[in-house]
Amino acid sequence: MRADYRNANFLTIVRIAAALEIDPGELVRGIGVDSLPERRHQLTASELLRERERRAEH
């Protein structure tokens, strides 16, 4: 069974790894939270979802 992935960045990493005949993890080894760009939004996705749920309860 094939997974239905919709993340183009993920698919690109997997395809590059396949072409290089390596594990995709090798391409992202060492990349962590410190590698992310500065946050552009005031809320995180989880904060936004919590607020939506809170408002829906009222």
QUIVENQUI-V246778 format. One record per residue. N is the residue number from 0. PHI is phi in whole degrees, 0 to 359 (999 if undefined). D_LAST is the distance of its C-alpha to the last C-alpha in whole Angstrom. Layout:
N_PHI_D_LAST / N_PHI_D_LAST
This chain:
0_999_42 / 1_267_41 / 2_282_38 / 3_260_36 / 4_276_35 / 5_241_33 / 6_261_34 / 7_298_37 / 8_296_38 / 9_298_38 / 10_299_40 / 11_297_42 / 12_299_43 / 13_295_44 / 14_294_46 / 15_297_48 / 16_300_48 / 17_297_49 / 18_295_52 / 19_273_53 / 20_57_53 / 21_228_51 / 22_288_48 / 23_304_45 / 24_299_44 / 25_297_47 / 26_283_46 / 27_244_43 / 28_301_44 / 29_90_44 / 30_272_41 / 31_221_38 / 32_303_35 / 33_294_37 / 34_274_39 / 35_288_35 / 36_290_35 / 37_301_33 / 38_292_30 / 39_265_29 / 40_253_25 / 41_284_23 / 42_247_21 / 43_279_22 / 44_300_21 / 45_293_19 / 46_296_17 / 47_297_16 / 48_296_15 / 49_299_13 / 50_294_11 / 51_299_10 / 52_297_9 / 53_299_7 / 54_291_5 / 55_290_5 / 56_287_4 / 57_265_0
